[in-house]
Amino acid sequence: MTRKEQELEALLAPTVEGLGCQVWGIEYNPRGRNSTLKLYIDREDGVTIDDCERVSRQVSALLDVEDPIVHAYRLEVSSPGVDRALFHREQYLANVGERIDVHLAFPLAGRRHFEGRLAGVEGEDVVVEVGDEPVALPLGQIQRSRLVC
C-alpha cells in the first residue's frame, strides 16, 4: 500500500467499523479528473448492497469534511469479492495454501509478475511457490495481489 492509501485507511476505518464493517483494503489511483478511490469492506456474514450504500454515504461525507484528496475523484465501495485483493500481512497469513497472483512495483530477478501457491510470510517477505521454486517477494514492493479462483 502507498503512504496515501495508508493515510486514507487510517482516516476511514473508524467510520467503517462504526457501521459494523471492516476495511479490507483501499486502492487509490490518482489520474487527474479520472482518479478513483476504491474502498473494499467486509463483514463476517458477508457484505450486502445496503452495506456498501451506507458506508459510501458516511465515508463520502467524512471525505468532504476532511478533504484528504485535493482534486476530483470517484469513490467506489464494494466487497472484496471471491478473487480478493490482499493488502495486509494478516490477509496473506490467513490465505496460506491458496493460489495467488502478485504484481511488484519493481522487477525481481527480471520479473514483476508472479503466480503460484502462497507458501507463507517470512519476515517482510511473502513467499510464493512458483512451480516448485519458493520465491520471496518483499511485502513493501507488492503493487497488487489477488487470490486466484
N, CA, C and O atoms as a GROMACS GRO file, in nm:
protein
  596
    1MET      N    1   0.083  -0.119   0.000
    1MET     CA    2   0.000   0.000   0.000
    1MET      C    3   0.088   0.125   0.000
    1MET      O    4   0.194   0.129   0.062
    2THR      N    5   0.041   0.225  -0.070
    2THR     CA    6   0.115   0.352  -0.071
    2THR      C    7   0.089   0.426   0.060
    2THR      O    8  -0.002   0.393   0.136
    3ARG      N    9   0.171   0.524   0.084
    3ARG     CA   10   0.154   0.607   0.205
    3ARG      C   11   0.015   0.673   0.205
    3ARG      O   12  -0.051   0.680   0.308
    4LYS      N   13  -0.028   0.721   0.089
    4LYS     CA   14  -0.160   0.786   0.080
    4LYS      C   15  -0.271   0.687   0.112
    4LYS      O   16  -0.367   0.721   0.182
    5GLU      N   17  -0.260   0.564   0.062
    5GLU     CA   18  -0.360   0.462   0.091
    5GLU      C   19  -0.362   0.430   0.240
    5GLU      O   20  -0.469   0.408   0.297
    6GLN      N   21  -0.245   0.427   0.303
    6GLN     CA   22  -0.239   0.403   0.447
    6GLN      C   23  -0.306   0.517   0.524
    6GLN      O   24  -0.378   0.492   0.620
    7GLU      N   25  -0.282   0.640   0.482
    7GLU     CA   26  -0.344   0.756   0.546
    7GLU      C   27  -0.496   0.750   0.532
    7GLU      O   28  -0.570   0.776   0.627
    8LEU      N   29  -0.542   0.717   0.412
    8LEU     CA   30  -0.686   0.709   0.388
    8LEU      C   31  -0.750   0.597   0.471
    8LEU      O   32  -0.859   0.614   0.525
    9GLU      N   33  -0.682   0.483   0.480
    9GLU     CA   34  -0.735   0.373   0.560
    9GLU      C   35  -0.746   0.413   0.707
    9GLU      O   36  -0.847   0.384   0.771
   10ALA      N   37  -0.645   0.478   0.759
   10ALA     CA   38  -0.648   0.523   0.899
   10ALA      C   39  -0.763   0.622   0.922
   10ALA      O   40  -0.827   0.619   1.027
   11LEU      N   41  -0.788   0.708   0.826
   11LEU     CA   42  -0.895   0.806   0.836
   11LEU      C   43  -1.033   0.739   0.831
   11LEU      O   44  -1.123   0.775   0.908
   12LEU      N   45  -1.050   0.643   0.741
   12LEU     CA   46  -1.182   0.586   0.714
   12LEU      C   47  -1.220   0.469   0.804
   12LEU      O   48  -1.339   0.445   0.827
   13ALA      N   49  -1.123   0.396   0.856
   13ALA     CA   50  -1.150   0.274   0.933
   13ALA      C   51  -1.247   0.295   1.050
   13ALA      O   52  -1.339   0.215   1.066
   14PRO      N   53  -1.231   0.398   1.133
   14PRO     CA   54  -1.325   0.414   1.244
   14PRO      C   55  -1.470   0.431   1.200
   14PRO      O   56  -1.561   0.378   1.264
   15THR      N   57  -1.492   0.503   1.092
   15THR     CA   58  -1.628   0.522   1.041
   15THR      C   59  -1.685   0.392   0.989
   15THR      O   60  -1.800   0.358   1.017
   16VAL      N   61  -1.605   0.318   0.912
   16VAL     CA   62  -1.649   0.190   0.856
   16VAL      C   63  -1.680   0.091   0.968
   16VAL      O   64  -1.782   0.021   0.964
   17GLU      N   65  -1.593   0.085   1.069
   17GLU     CA   66  -1.614  -0.006   1.181
   17GLU      C   67  -1.738   0.033   1.261
   17GLU      O   68  -1.809  -0.054   1.312
   18GLY      N   69  -1.763   0.163   1.273
   18GLY     CA   70  -1.883   0.211   1.341
   18GLY      C   71  -2.011   0.167   1.271
   18GLY      O   72  -2.118   0.167   1.333
   19LEU      N   73  -2.002   0.131   1.145
   19LEU     CA   74  -2.117   0.084   1.068
   19LEU      C   75  -2.125  -0.068   1.062
   19LEU      O   76  -2.203  -0.124   0.986
   20GLY      N   77  -2.043  -0.135   1.144
   20GLY     CA   78  -2.048  -0.281   1.153
   20GLY      C   79  -1.968  -0.355   1.048
   20GLY      O   80  -1.985  -0.476   1.031
   21CYS      N   81  -1.881  -0.286   0.978
   21CYS     CA   82  -1.798  -0.349   0.875
   21CYS      C   83  -1.652  -0.327   0.911
   21CYS      O   84  -1.620  -0.260   1.009
   22GLN      N   85  -1.564  -0.382   0.831
   22GLN     CA   86  -1.422  -0.356   0.846
   22GLN      C   87  -1.366  -0.317   0.711
   22GLN      O   88  -1.417  -0.358   0.607
   23VAL      N   89  -1.260  -0.238   0.713
   23VAL     CA   90  -1.191  -0.203   0.590
   23VAL      C   91  -1.104  -0.322   0.552
   23VAL      O   92  -1.014  -0.361   0.626
   24TRP      N   93  -1.133  -0.380   0.435
   24TRP     CA   94  -1.050  -0.489   0.384
   24TRP      C   95  -0.925  -0.431   0.318
   24TRP      O   96  -0.815  -0.484   0.332
   25GLY      N   97  -0.945  -0.320   0.246
   25GLY     CA   98  -0.832  -0.256   0.179
   25GLY      C   99  -0.877  -0.136   0.099
   25GLY      O  100  -0.996  -0.112   0.078
   26ILE      N  101  -0.779  -0.060   0.055
   26ILE     CA  102  -0.803   0.062  -0.023
   26ILE      C  103  -0.710   0.064  -0.143
   26ILE      O  104  -0.592   0.032  -0.132
   27GLU      N  105  -0.765   0.103  -0.256
   27GLU     CA  106  -0.684   0.129  -0.377
   27GLU      C  107  -0.712   0.272  -0.420
   27GLU      O  108  -0.826   0.307  -0.449
   28TYR      N  109  -0.608   0.353  -0.423
   28TYR     CA  110  -0.622   0.491  -0.469
   28TYR      C  111  -0.542   0.507  -0.596
   28TYR      O  112  -0.421   0.484  -0.597
   29ASN      N  113  -0.609   0.545  -0.704
   29ASN     CA  114  -0.545   0.563  -0.834
   29ASN      C  115  -0.558   0.709  -0.876
   29ASN      O  116  -0.659   0.748  -0.933
   30PRO      N  117  -0.455   0.791  -0.849
   30PRO     CA  118  -0.460   0.932  -0.887
   30PRO      C  119  -0.436   0.949  -1.036
   30PRO      O  120  -0.325   0.925  -1.084
   31ARG      N  121  -0.537   0.990  -1.106
   31ARG     CA  122  -0.526   1.010  -1.252
   31ARG      C  123  -0.598   1.138  -1.292
   31ARG      O  124  -0.682   1.138  -1.382
   32GLY      N  125  -0.565   1.246  -1.225
   32GLY     CA  126  -0.629   1.374  -1.258
   32GLY      C  127  -0.778   1.366  -1.237
   32GLY      O  128  -0.824   1.323  -1.131
   33ARG      N  129  -0.856   1.407  -1.337
   33ARG     CA  130  -1.002   1.405  -1.326
   33ARG      C  131  -1.058   1.264  -1.325
   33ARG      O  132  -1.175   1.245  -1.289
   34ASN      N  133  -0.980   1.165  -1.363
   34ASN     CA  134  -1.025   1.026  -1.365
   34ASN      C  135  -0.977   0.946  -1.244
   34ASN      O  136  -0.972   0.823  -1.249
   35SER      N  137  -0.942   1.014  -1.136
   35SER     CA  138  -0.893   0.946  -1.016
   35SER      C  139  -1.003   0.864  -0.952
   35SER      O  140  -1.121   0.900  -0.958
   36THR      N  141  -0.965   0.751  -0.891
   36THR     CA  142  -1.061   0.667  -0.821
   36THR      C  143  -1.007   0.630  -0.682
   36THR      O  144  -0.887   0.613  -0.662
   37LEU      N  145  -1.099   0.620  -0.590
   37LEU     CA  146  -1.071   0.570  -0.456
   37LEU      C  147  -1.163   0.450  -0.437
   37LEU      O  148  -1.285   0.465  -0.425
   38LYS      N  149  -1.104   0.331  -0.433
   38LYS     CA  150  -1.181   0.208  -0.415
   38LYS      C  151  -1.164   0.162  -0.271
   38LYS      O  152  -1.052   0.140  -0.224
   39LEU      N  153  -1.276   0.148  -0.203
   39LEU     CA  154  -1.278   0.105  -0.064
   39LEU      C  155  -1.345  -0.031  -0.059
   39LEU      O  156  -1.462  -0.045  -0.093
   40TYR      N  157  -1.269  -0.132  -0.016
   40TYR     CA  158  -1.323  -0.267  -0.002
   40TYR      C  159  -1.359  -0.290   0.144
   40TYR      O  160  -1.277  -0.270   0.233
   41ILE      N  161  -1.483  -0.332   0.167
   41ILE     CA  162  -1.529  -0.357   0.303
   41ILE      C  163  -1.568  -0.504   0.317
   41ILE      O  164  -1.598  -0.572   0.219
   42ASP      N  165  -1.566  -0.551   0.441
   42ASP     CA  166  -1.602  -0.690   0.466
   42ASP      C  167  -1.678  -0.698   0.597
   42ASP      O  168  -1.669  -0.609   0.682
   43ARG      N  169  -1.753  -0.807   0.613
   43ARG     CA  170  -1.825  -0.840   0.737
   43ARG      C  171  -1.819  -0.991   0.751
   43ARG      O  172  -1.805  -1.063   0.652
   44GLU      N  173  -1.830  -1.038   0.873
   44GLU     CA  174  -1.826  -1.182   0.897
   44GLU      C  175  -1.935  -1.255   0.820
   44GLU      O  176  -1.911  -1.362   0.764
   45ASP      N  177  -2.055  -1.197   0.816
   45ASP     CA  178  -2.168  -1.263   0.750
   45ASP      C  179  -2.187  -1.215   0.606
   45ASP      O  180  -2.292  -1.239   0.546
   46GLY      N  181  -2.088  -1.150   0.550
   46GLY     CA  182  -2.093  -1.106   0.411
   46GLY      C  183  -2.143  -0.963   0.396
   46GLY      O  184  -2.212  -0.910   0.483
   47VAL      N  185  -2.107  -0.903   0.287
   47VAL     CA  186  -2.141  -0.764   0.258
   47VAL      C  187  -2.260  -0.759   0.164
   47VAL      O  188  -2.267  -0.833   0.066
   48THR      N  189  -2.355  -0.672   0.195
   48THR     CA  190  -2.472  -0.653   0.111
   48THR      C  191  -2.461  -0.520   0.036
   48THR      O  192  -2.375  -0.437   0.066
   49ILE      N  193  -2.547  -0.503  -0.060
   49ILE     CA  194  -2.553  -0.374  -0.132
   49ILE      C  195  -2.589  -0.262  -0.035
   49ILE      O  196  -2.536  -0.152  -0.046
   50ASP      N  197  -2.677  -0.291   0.060
   50ASP     CA  198  -2.714  -0.191   0.160
   50ASP      C  199  -2.592  -0.148   0.243
   50ASP      O  200  -2.577  -0.031   0.275
   51ASP      N  201  -2.506  -0.244   0.277
   51ASP     CA  202  -2.383  -0.211   0.350
   51ASP      C  203  -2.298  -0.115   0.268
   51ASP      O  204  -2.248  -0.015   0.319
   52CYS      N  205  -2.281  -0.146   0.141
   52CYS     CA  206  -2.199  -0.062   0.053
   52CYS      C  207  -2.257   0.078   0.041
   52CYS      O  208  -2.183   0.177   0.046
   53GLU      N  209  -2.388   0.088   0.027
   53GLU     CA  210  -2.452   0.219   0.016
   53GLU      C  211  -2.437   0.299   0.144
   53GLU      O  212  -2.406   0.418   0.141
   54ARG      N  213  -2.459   0.233   0.258
   54ARG     CA  214  -2.450   0.300   0.388
   54ARG      C  215  -2.306   0.350   0.412
   54ARG      O  216  -2.286   0.464   0.453
   55VAL      N  217  -2.209   0.264   0.388
   55VAL     CA  218  -2.069   0.302   0.406
   55VAL      C  219  -2.032   0.413   0.308
   55VAL      O  220  -1.962   0.507   0.345
   56SER      N  221  -2.077   0.403   0.184
   56SER     CA  222  -2.045   0.504   0.083
   56SER      C  223  -2.095   0.642   0.126
   56SER      O  224  -2.023   0.741   0.114
   57ARG      N  225  -2.218   0.650   0.176
   57ARG     CA  226  -2.273   0.780   0.220
   57ARG      C  227  -2.192   0.840   0.334
   57ARG      O  228  -2.157   0.958   0.330
   58GLN      N  229  -2.160   0.757   0.434
   58GLN     CA  230  -2.088   0.808   0.551
   58GLN      C  231  -1.943   0.844   0.517
   58GLN      O  232  -1.893   0.948   0.561
   59VAL      N  233  -1.878   0.761   0.439
   59VAL     CA  234  -1.739   0.786   0.401
   59VAL      C  235  -1.731   0.909   0.311
   59VAL      O  236  -1.640   0.990   0.325
   60SER      N  237  -1.825   0.922   0.220
   60SER     CA  238  -1.827   1.038   0.132
   60SER      C  239  -1.840   1.167   0.213
   60SER      O  240  -1.771   1.266   0.184
   61ALA      N  241  -1.927   1.167   0.313
   61ALA     CA  242  -1.943   1.285   0.399
   61ALA      C  243  -1.814   1.315   0.475
   61ALA      O  244  -1.773   1.431   0.486
   62LEU      N  245  -1.750   1.211   0.528
   62LEU     CA  246  -1.624   1.229   0.601
   62LEU      C  247  -1.516   1.285   0.509
   62LEU      O  248  -1.443   1.376   0.547
   63LEU      N  249  -1.506   1.231   0.389
   63LEU     CA  250  -1.406   1.278   0.293
   63LEU      C  251  -1.432   1.424   0.253
   63LEU      O  252  -1.338   1.500   0.232
   64ASP      N  253  -1.559   1.461   0.242
   64ASP     CA  254  -1.592   1.600   0.210
   64ASP      C  255  -1.543   1.695   0.320
   64ASP      O  256  -1.494   1.804   0.292
   65VAL      N  257  -1.558   1.652   0.446
   65VAL     CA  258  -1.517   1.736   0.560
   65VAL      C  259  -1.365   1.739   0.573
   65VAL      O  260  -1.305   1.846   0.586
   66GLU      N  261  -1.302   1.622   0.571
   66GLU     CA  262  -1.157   1.613   0.593
   66GLU      C  263  -1.076   1.655   0.472
   66GLU      O  264  -0.965   1.708   0.486
   67ASP      N  265  -1.130   1.634   0.352
   67ASP     CA  266  -1.068   1.675   0.226
   67ASP      C  267  -0.923   1.627   0.209
   67ASP      O  268  -0.834   1.707   0.181
   68PRO      N  269  -0.899   1.494   0.225
   68PRO     CA  270  -0.762   1.444   0.212
   68PRO      C  271  -0.713   1.431   0.067
   68PRO      O  272  -0.594   1.411   0.043
   69ILE      N  273  -0.806   1.442  -0.027
   69ILE     CA  274  -0.770   1.434  -0.169
   69ILE      C  275  -0.811   1.567  -0.232
   69ILE      O  276  -0.929   1.602  -0.234
   70VAL      N  277  -0.712   1.640  -0.282
   70VAL     CA  278  -0.737   1.778  -0.324
   70VAL      C  279  -0.807   1.792  -0.458
   70VAL      O  280  -0.864   1.898  -0.485
   71HIS      N  281  -0.804   1.691  -0.543
   71HIS     CA  282  -0.867   1.702  -0.674
   71HIS      C  283  -0.988   1.608  -0.682
   71HIS      O  284  -1.013   1.528  -0.591
   72ALA      N  285  -1.062   1.618  -0.790
   72ALA     CA  286  -1.182   1.535  -0.807
   72ALA      C  287  -1.146   1.387  -0.818
   72ALA      O  288  -1.041   1.351  -0.871
   73TYR      N  289  -1.234   1.303  -0.767
   73TYR     CA  290  -1.214   1.157  -0.773
   73TYR      C  291  -1.351   1.090  -0.764
   73TYR      O  292  -1.450   1.152  -0.726
   74ARG      N  293  -1.353   0.963  -0.800
   74ARG     CA  294  -1.475   0.882  -0.790
   74ARG      C  295  -1.455   0.783  -0.676
   74ARG      O  296  -1.354   0.713  -0.672
   75LEU      N  297  -1.551   0.777  -0.584
   75LEU     CA  298  -1.547   0.683  -0.472
   75LEU      C  299  -1.627   0.559  -0.510
   75LEU      O  300  -1.742   0.568  -0.553
   76GLU      N  301  -1.564   0.442  -0.492
   76GLU     CA  302  -1.631   0.314  -0.516
   76GLU      C  303  -1.618   0.231  -0.388
   76GLU      O  304  -1.508   0.214  -0.336
   77VAL      N  305  -1.731   0.180  -0.338
   77VAL     CA  306  -1.731   0.095  -0.219
   77VAL      C  307  -1.786  -0.041  -0.260
   77VAL      O  308  -1.894  -0.049  -0.320
   78SER      N  309  -1.712  -0.149  -0.228
   78SER     CA  310  -1.758  -0.283  -0.264
   78SER      C  311  -1.701  -0.386  -0.169
   78SER      O  312  -1.617  -0.355  -0.084
   79SER      N  313  -1.749  -0.509  -0.184
   79SER     CA  314  -1.692  -0.621  -0.110
   79SER      C  315  -1.562  -0.661  -0.179
   79SER      O  316  -1.540  -0.624  -0.295
   80PRO      N  317  -1.476  -0.736  -0.110
   80PRO     CA  318  -1.352  -0.781  -0.175
   80PRO      C  319  -1.376  -0.883  -0.286
   80PRO      O  320  -1.290  -0.902  -0.372
   81GLY      N  321  -1.492  -0.949  -0.286
   81GLY     CA  322  -1.523  -1.047  -0.389
   81GLY      C  323  -1.453  -1.179  -0.366
   81GLY      O  324  -1.380  -1.196  -0.269
   82VAL      N  325  -1.474  -1.272  -0.457
   82VAL     CA  326  -1.416  -1.405  -0.447
   82VAL      C  327  -1.266  -1.402  -0.473
   82VAL      O  328  -1.189  -1.468  -0.403
   83ASP      N  329  -1.224  -1.325  -0.573
   83ASP     CA  330  -1.081  -1.314  -0.606
   83ASP      C  331  -1.021  -1.195  -0.529
   83ASP      O  332  -0.971  -1.100  -0.588
   84ARG      N  333  -1.028  -1.204  -0.397
   84ARG     CA  334  -0.991  -1.097  -0.306
   84ARG      C  335  -0.851  -1.042  -0.331
   84ARG      O  336  -0.755  -1.117  -0.346
   85ALA      N  337  -0.844  -0.911  -0.333
   85ALA     CA  338  -0.713  -0.847  -0.329
   85ALA      C  339  -0.661  -0.861  -0.186
   85ALA      O  340  -0.739  -0.857  -0.091
   86LEU      N  341  -0.531  -0.877  -0.172
   86LEU     CA  342  -0.470  -0.887  -0.041
   86LEU      C  343  -0.389  -0.760  -0.016
   86LEU      O  344  -0.309  -0.719  -0.101
   87PHE      N  345  -0.410  -0.700   0.100
   87PHE     CA  346  -0.347  -0.572   0.131
   87PHE      C  347  -0.254  -0.580   0.251
   87PHE      O  348  -0.154  -0.508   0.257
   88HIS      N  349  -0.286  -0.666   0.347
   88HIS     CA  350  -0.216  -0.666   0.475
   88HIS      C  351  -0.154  -0.801   0.506
   88HIS      O  352  -0.200  -0.905   0.459
   89ARG      N  353  -0.050  -0.798   0.584
   89ARG     CA  354   0.023  -0.918   0.626
   89ARG      C  355  -0.072  -1.024   0.680
   89ARG      O  356  -0.059  -1.142   0.646
   90GLU      N  357  -0.167  -0.985   0.763
   90GLU     CA  358  -0.262  -1.079   0.823
   90GLU      C  359  -0.346  -1.150   0.716
   90GLU      O  360  -0.380  -1.267   0.730
   91GLN      N  361  -0.377  -1.078   0.608
   91GLN     CA  362  -0.456  -1.137   0.500
   91GLN      C  363  -0.373  -1.243   0.426
   91GLN      O  364  -0.427  -1.346   0.384
   92TYR      N  365  -0.245  -1.219   0.410
   92TYR     CA  366  -0.158  -1.319   0.349
   92TYR      C  367  -0.151  -1.443   0.438
   92TYR      O  368  -0.164  -1.555   0.390
   93LEU      N  369  -0.132  -1.422   0.567
   93LEU     CA  370  -0.122  -1.534   0.661
   93LEU      C  371  -0.249  -1.617   0.663
   93LEU      O  372  -0.243  -1.739   0.674
   94ALA      N  373  -0.364  -1.552   0.653
   94ALA     CA  374  -0.493  -1.623   0.655
   94ALA      C  375  -0.519  -1.702   0.527
   94ALA      O  376  -0.610  -1.785   0.524
   95ASN      N  377  -0.442  -1.676   0.422
   95ASN     CA  378  -0.466  -1.742   0.293
   95ASN      C  379  -0.351  -1.831   0.248
   95ASN      O  380  -0.340  -1.862   0.129
   96VAL      N  381  -0.265  -1.872   0.341
   96VAL     CA  382  -0.156  -1.964   0.307
   96VAL      C  383  -0.216  -2.090   0.247
   96VAL      O  384  -0.314  -2.145   0.298
   97GLY      N  385  -0.156  -2.136   0.137
   97GLY     CA  386  -0.203  -2.255   0.067
   97GLY      C  387  -0.288  -2.222  -0.055
   97GLY      O  388  -0.308  -2.308  -0.141
   98GLU      N  389  -0.337  -2.099  -0.064
   98GLU     CA  390  -0.419  -2.057  -0.178
   98GLU      C  391  -0.331  -2.014  -0.294
   98GLU      O  392  -0.214  -1.978  -0.275
   99ARG      N  393  -0.388  -2.017  -0.415
   99ARG     CA  394  -0.317  -1.965  -0.533
   99ARG      C  395  -0.329  -1.813  -0.531
   99ARG      O  396  -0.432  -1.757  -0.493
  100ILE      N  397  -0.221  -1.748  -0.572
  100ILE     CA  398  -0.214  -1.603  -0.564
  100ILE      C  399  -0.146  -1.548  -0.689
  100ILE      O  400  -0.059  -1.613  -0.747
  101ASP      N  401  -0.188  -1.430  -0.729
  101ASP     CA  402  -0.132  -1.358  -0.844
  101ASP      C  403  -0.075  -1.228  -0.789
  101ASP      O  404  -0.149  -1.148  -0.733
  102VAL      N  405   0.056  -1.206  -0.805
  102VAL     CA  406   0.123  -1.091  -0.745
  102VAL      C  407   0.193  -1.008  -0.852
  102VAL      O  408   0.257  -1.062  -0.942
  103HIS      N  409   0.178  -0.876  -0.841
  103HIS     CA  410   0.249  -0.782  -0.928
  103HIS      C  411   0.334  -0.691  -0.839
  103HIS      O  412   0.284  -0.631  -0.744
  104LEU      N  413   0.462  -0.683  -0.871
  104LEU     CA  414   0.555  -0.600  -0.794
  104LEU      C  415   0.570  -0.462  -0.857
  104LEU      O  416   0.551  -0.445  -0.978
  105ALA      N  417   0.605  -0.366  -0.775
  105ALA     CA  418   0.630  -0.231  -0.825
  105ALA      C  419   0.759  -0.226  -0.908
  105ALA      O  420   0.768  -0.151  -1.005
  106PHE      N  421   0.858  -0.308  -0.867
  106PHE     CA  422   0.987  -0.311  -0.937
  106PHE      C  423   1.023  -0.456  -0.966
  106PHE      O  424   0.985  -0.545  -0.889
  107PRO      N  425   1.094  -0.482  -1.074
  107PRO     CA  426   1.130  -0.621  -1.108
  107PRO      C  427   1.217  -0.688  -1.002
  107PRO      O  428   1.302  -0.624  -0.939
  108LEU      N  429   1.194  -0.815  -0.984
  108LEU     CA  430   1.277  -0.901  -0.901
  108LEU      C  431   1.324  -1.014  -0.990
  108LEU      O  432   1.243  -1.089  -1.045
  109ALA      N  433   1.454  -1.028  -1.005
  109ALA     CA  434   1.512  -1.128  -1.095
  109ALA      C  435   1.453  -1.113  -1.236
  109ALA      O  436   1.426  -1.212  -1.304
  110GLY      N  437   1.433  -0.986  -1.278
  110GLY     CA  438   1.384  -0.960  -1.413
  110GLY      C  439   1.234  -0.975  -1.432
  110GLY      O  440   1.184  -0.962  -1.544
  111ARG      N  441   1.160  -1.002  -1.323
  111ARG     CA  442   1.014  -1.022  -1.335
  111ARG      C  443   0.939  -0.931  -1.238
  111ARG      O  444   0.987  -0.900  -1.129
  112ARG      N  445   0.820  -0.891  -1.280
  112ARG     CA  446   0.730  -0.816  -1.191
  112ARG      C  447   0.605  -0.895  -1.159
  112ARG      O  448   0.534  -0.860  -1.064
  113HIS      N  449   0.576  -1.000  -1.234
  113HIS     CA  450   0.453  -1.078  -1.217
  113HIS      C  451   0.487  -1.221  -1.173
  113HIS      O  452   0.570  -1.288  -1.233
  114PHE      N  453   0.420  -1.265  -1.066
  114PHE     CA  454   0.441  -1.400  -1.013
  114PHE      C  455   0.305  -1.461  -0.981
  114PHE      O  456   0.218  -1.394  -0.924
  115GLU      N  457   0.287  -1.586  -1.018
  115GLU     CA  458   0.165  -1.658  -0.983
  115GLU      C  459   0.204  -1.794  -0.930
  115GLU      O  460   0.288  -1.863  -0.988
  116GLY      N  461   0.142  -1.832  -0.820
  116GLY     CA  462   0.172  -1.961  -0.760
  116GLY      C  463   0.097  -1.979  -0.629
  116GLY      O  464   0.001  -1.907  -0.601
  117ARG      N  465   0.143  -2.076  -0.550
  117ARG     CA  466   0.078  -2.105  -0.422
  117ARG      C  467   0.143  -2.021  -0.313
  117ARG      O  468   0.265  -2.015  -0.301
  118LEU      N  469   0.059  -1.955  -0.234
  118LEU     CA  470   0.108  -1.875  -0.123
  118LEU      C  471   0.160  -1.970  -0.015
  118LEU      O  472   0.082  -2.042   0.048
  119ALA      N  473   0.291  -1.969   0.006
  119ALA     CA  474   0.354  -2.062   0.100
  119ALA      C  475   0.364  -2.004   0.241
  119ALA      O  476   0.373  -2.080   0.337
  120GLY      N  477   0.362  -1.873   0.254
  120GLY     CA  478   0.370  -1.813   0.387
  120GLY      C  479   0.427  -1.674   0.384
  120GLY      O  480   0.448  -1.614   0.278
  121VAL      N  481   0.451  -1.622   0.504
  121VAL     CA  482   0.512  -1.491   0.522
  121VAL      C  483   0.632  -1.511   0.612
  121VAL      O  484   0.620  -1.567   0.722
  122GLU      N  485   0.748  -1.465   0.566
  122GLU     CA  486   0.871  -1.476   0.644
  122GLU      C  487   0.931  -1.338   0.657
  122GLU      O  488   0.976  -1.280   0.558
  123GLY      N  489   0.932  -1.286   0.776
  123GLY     CA  490   0.983  -1.151   0.798
  123GLY      C  491   0.900  -1.051   0.720
  123GLY      O  492   0.779  -1.041   0.740
  124GLU      N  493   0.964  -0.978   0.631
  124GLU     CA  494   0.895  -0.878   0.548
  124GLU      C  495   0.871  -0.929   0.406
  124GLU      O  496   0.849  -0.850   0.314
  125ASP      N  497   0.876  -1.062   0.388
  125ASP     CA  498   0.858  -1.122   0.256
  125ASP      C  499   0.735  -1.212   0.253
  125ASP      O  500   0.704  -1.281   0.350
  126VAL      N  501   0.667  -1.210   0.139
  126VAL     CA  502   0.562  -1.306   0.109
  126VAL      C  503   0.627  -1.414   0.025
  126VAL      O  504   0.690  -1.384  -0.076
  127VAL      N  505   0.612  -1.539   0.066
  127VAL     CA  506   0.675  -1.649  -0.007
  127VAL      C  507   0.572  -1.717  -0.095
  127VAL      O  508   0.469  -1.765  -0.047
  128VAL      N  509   0.600  -1.719  -0.225
  128VAL     CA  510   0.511  -1.779  -0.324
  128VAL      C  511   0.587  -1.892  -0.392
  128VAL      O  512   0.699  -1.874  -0.438
  129GLU      N  513   0.525  -2.009  -0.399
  129GLU     CA  514   0.585  -2.121  -0.472
  129GLU      C  515   0.543  -2.111  -0.617
  129GLU      O  516   0.427  -2.132  -0.651
  130VAL      N  517   0.638  -2.079  -0.701
  130VAL     CA  518   0.616  -2.069  -0.845
  130VAL      C  519   0.673  -2.196  -0.904
  130VAL      O  520   0.794  -2.215  -0.909
  131GLY      N  521   0.583  -2.286  -0.949
  131GLY     CA  522   0.626  -2.420  -0.986
  131GLY      C  523   0.666  -2.490  -0.856
  131GLY      O  524   0.585  -2.499  -0.764
  132ASP      N  525   0.788  -2.538  -0.849
  132ASP     CA  526   0.838  -2.600  -0.726
  132ASP      C  527   0.936  -2.508  -0.653
  132ASP      O  528   0.995  -2.548  -0.552
  133GLU      N  529   0.953  -2.389  -0.703
  133GLU     CA  530   1.055  -2.297  -0.650
  133GLU      C  531   0.992  -2.190  -0.560
  133GLU      O  532   0.908  -2.114  -0.607
  134PRO      N  533   1.032  -2.182  -0.431
  134PRO     CA  534   0.982  -2.074  -0.346
  134PRO      C  535   1.050  -1.942  -0.382
  134PRO      O  536   1.172  -1.936  -0.400
  135VAL      N  537   0.970  -1.836  -0.393
  135VAL     CA  538   1.022  -1.704  -0.426
  135VAL      C  539   0.978  -1.609  -0.316
  135VAL      O  540   0.858  -1.598  -0.287
  136ALA      N  541   1.074  -1.538  -0.255
  136ALA     CA  542   1.044  -1.441  -0.151
  136ALA      C  543   1.021  -1.305  -0.216
  136ALA      O  544   1.111  -1.249  -0.279
  137LEU      N  545   0.900  -1.253  -0.201
  137LEU     CA  546   0.862  -1.124  -0.260
  137LEU      C  547   0.849  -1.021  -0.148
  137LEU      O  548   0.771  -1.041  -0.055
  138PRO      N  549   0.924  -0.912  -0.155
  138PRO     CA  550   0.918  -0.812  -0.049
  138PRO      C  551   0.777  -0.751  -0.038
  138PRO      O  552   0.724  -0.698  -0.134
  139LEU      N  553   0.720  -0.761   0.080
  139LEU     CA  554   0.584  -0.710   0.103
  139LEU      C  555   0.572  -0.563   0.064
  139LEU      O  556   0.470  -0.522   0.008
  140GLY      N  557   0.674  -0.486   0.092
  140GLY     CA  558   0.673  -0.344   0.060
  140GLY      C  559   0.680  -0.313  -0.089
  140GLY      O  560   0.655  -0.200  -0.130
  141GLN      N  561   0.714  -0.413  -0.171
  141GLN     CA  562   0.724  -0.393  -0.315
  141GLN      C  563   0.601  -0.446  -0.390
  141GLN      O  564   0.592  -0.432  -0.512
  142ILE      N  565   0.508  -0.506  -0.317
  142ILE     CA  566   0.390  -0.562  -0.383
  142ILE      C  567   0.296  -0.448  -0.422
  142ILE      O  568   0.246  -0.374  -0.336
  143GLN      N  569   0.274  -0.435  -0.551
  143GLN     CA  570   0.186  -0.332  -0.603
  143GLN      C  571   0.041  -0.375  -0.589
  143GLN      O  572  -0.046  -0.296  -0.552
  144ARG      N  573   0.016  -0.503  -0.621
  144ARG     CA  574  -0.118  -0.559  -0.601
  144ARG      C  575  -0.106  -0.710  -0.603
  144ARG      O  576  -0.017  -0.768  -0.666
  145SER      N  577  -0.198  -0.773  -0.532
  145SER     CA  578  -0.204  -0.918  -0.531
  145SER      C  579  -0.348  -0.961  -0.509
  145SER      O  580  -0.423  -0.895  -0.438
  146ARG      N  581  -0.384  -1.072  -0.571
  146ARG     CA  582  -0.520  -1.124  -0.562
  146ARG      C  583  -0.515  -1.275  -0.550
  146ARG      O  584  -0.422  -1.340  -0.597
  147LEU      N  585  -0.618  -1.328  -0.486
  147LEU     CA  586  -0.635  -1.472  -0.486
  147LEU      C  587  -0.679  -1.515  -0.625
  147LEU      O  588  -0.752  -1.442  -0.692
  148VAL      N  589  -0.637  -1.630  -0.669
  148VAL     CA  590  -0.675  -1.684  -0.799
  148VAL      C  591  -0.779  -1.791  -0.775
  148VAL      O  592  -0.753  -1.890  -0.705
  149CYS      N  593  -0.895  -1.773  -0.832
  149CYS     CA  594  -1.004  -1.869  -0.814
  149CYS      C  595  -1.005  -1.974  -0.921
  149CYS      O  596  -1.090  -2.063  -0.920
   0.00000   0.00000   0.00000
